[in-house]
């Protein structure tokens, strides 16, 4: 006959087993989510790299066309807006 184990010990073992299983499941889900995020990041980076490459090729083509026609190609400048909020003086606003 096996030695008797107190019921409180059995309950604690069951609770610890349940917590361990939940932790294992959470770890697995986190790992899967991390893998998916990595795949998404790589796909996004590839998309942007292709976009930048196409823009660079277009700029080179435009420069070549302009040179062949004897003109100039001025690349588009980045759009920038400088906004300054000037607060009124006391009692004027």
Buried (B, 14 or more C-beta within 10 A) or exposed (E): EEEEEEEEEEEEEEEEEEEEEEEEEEEEEEEEEEEEEEEEEEEEEEEEEEEEEEEEEEEEEEBEEEEEEEEEBEEEEEEEEEEEEEEEEEEEE
